[in-house]
Amino acid sequence: MPTKMNKTDLEEITQILLNEKEQLEKELQKFARKNPENPEDYQTQFADLGDDESDNVSEVAQYSLDISLEQTLEKALRDVNKSLESIKKGNYGNCKYCKQPIDPKRLKARPTSSSCVTCKTKLKAL
């Protein structure tokens, strides 16, 4: 059974999560703006590259790529925020399936993990 996380591990993981949050927000701000009605939602901006037909095609192609990237980055940001909230509430680091502590090494490698390796392996096998 993995050991419970100590204070140093938790501080290190918190810093990893805060750095990841900052990076994700910077990436999103390159092509999207926060939704004023929902601060956890971003809205991809449509680039104006010009008025030529080829510019219009490029704009649509870029917008399609940005929408997909926005969704991926938003999900990652939600996971980070959820982990940070769990740390604040004092319930971070336990597997959501078996309720046992998740190995701190796993959490340092993937701080948004919500399941231990054993449960994750079982779920993949299904």
C-alpha positions in Angstrom: 0.0 0.0 0.0 1.4 3.4 -0.9 2.3 5.9 1.8 0.2 8.9 2.4 1.6 12.1 1.1 3.7 14.3 3.4 3.6 18.1 3.6 6.7 18.5 1.4 5.1 16.3 -1.3 1.9 18.3 -1.2 3.7 21.6 -1.5 5.7 20.4 -4.4 2.6 19.1 -6.2 0.7 22.3 -5.5 3.5 24.3 -7.1 3.5 21.9 -10.1 -0.3 22.5 -10.5 0.0 26.3 -10.1 2.7 26.3 -12.8 0.6 24.1 -15.1 -2.4 26.4 -14.5 -0.4 29.5 -15.5 0.9 27.8 -18.6 -2.5 26.6 -19.7 -4.0 30.0 -19.2 -1.2 31.6 -21.2 -1.8 29.1 -24.1 -5.5 29.8 -24.1 -5.0 33.6 -24.1 -3.1 33.3 -27.3 -6.2 32.7 -29.3 -9.2 32.8 -27.0 -10.8 35.1 -24.4 -12.5 34.3 -21.2 -16.2 34.2 -21.4 -17.5 37.1 -19.3 -20.5 35.1 -18.2 -18.5 32.0 -17.2 -14.8 32.6 -16.1 -14.0 28.9 -16.5 -15.0 29.0 -20.2 -12.9 30.4 -23.0 -14.1 31.6 -26.4 -11.9 31.1 -29.5 -11.4 34.3 -31.4 -11.8 34.3 -35.2 -8.6 35.5 -36.8 -8.9 38.2 -39.4 -6.1 37.4 -41.9 -7.5 39.5 -44.8 -10.2 39.6 -47.4 -8.8 37.3 -50.1 -10.5 34.0 -50.7 -7.3 32.2 -49.6 -7.3 34.3 -46.4 -10.9 33.3 -45.7 -10.0 29.6 -46.1 -7.0 30.0 -43.8 -9.2 31.8 -41.2 -11.7 29.0 -41.2 -9.0 26.3 -41.0 -7.2 28.1 -38.2 -10.5 28.6 -36.3 -11.3 24.9 -36.5 -7.8 24.0 -35.1 -8.2 26.6 -32.4 -11.6 25.3 -31.3 -10.2 21.8 -30.9 -7.2 23.1 -29.0 -9.4 25.2 -26.8 -11.4 22.2 -25.7 -8.3 20.2 -24.9 -6.7 23.0 -22.9 -10.0 23.8 -21.1 -10.3 20.2 -20.0 -6.7 20.2 -18.7 -7.4 23.5 -16.9 -10.5 22.1 -15.3 -8.6 19.1 -14.1 -5.9 21.3 -12.6 -8.4 23.6 -10.9 -10.2 20.5 -9.5 -7.0 19.2 -8.1 -6.1 22.6 -6.5 -9.6 22.8 -5.0 -9.1 19.2 -3.6 -5.9 20.4 -2.0 -7.6 23.4 -0.4 -10.4 21.1 0.9 -7.9 18.6 2.3 -9.1 15.6 0.3 -6.4 15.5 -2.4 -4.5 12.4 -3.1 -7.0 9.6 -2.5 -8.2 7.3 -5.2 -11.8 8.1 -6.2 -12.5 4.3 -6.6 -10.8 2.5 -3.7 -10.4 5.6 -1.5 -6.7 4.5 -0.7 -3.9 7.1 -1.0 -2.4 7.5 -4.4 1.3 7.1 -4.5 3.0 10.5 -4.3 5.3 9.5 -7.1 2.3 9.1 -9.4 0.9 12.4 -8.3 4.2 14.2 -8.9 4.3 12.7 -12.4 0.6 13.4 -13.1 -0.8 15.7 -10.4 -4.3 15.7 -11.8 -4.6 11.9 -11.2 -7.7 10.9 -9.4 -7.1 7.2 -9.3 -4.4 4.9 -8.1 -2.4 2.8 -10.6 -4.2 -0.4 -9.5 -7.7 1.0 -10.2 -6.7 2.7 -13.4 -5.2 -0.6 -14.7 -8.4 -2.4 -13.8 -10.5 0.2 -15.6 -8.4 0.0 -18.8 -8.8 -3.8 -18.8 -12.6 -3.5 -18.9 
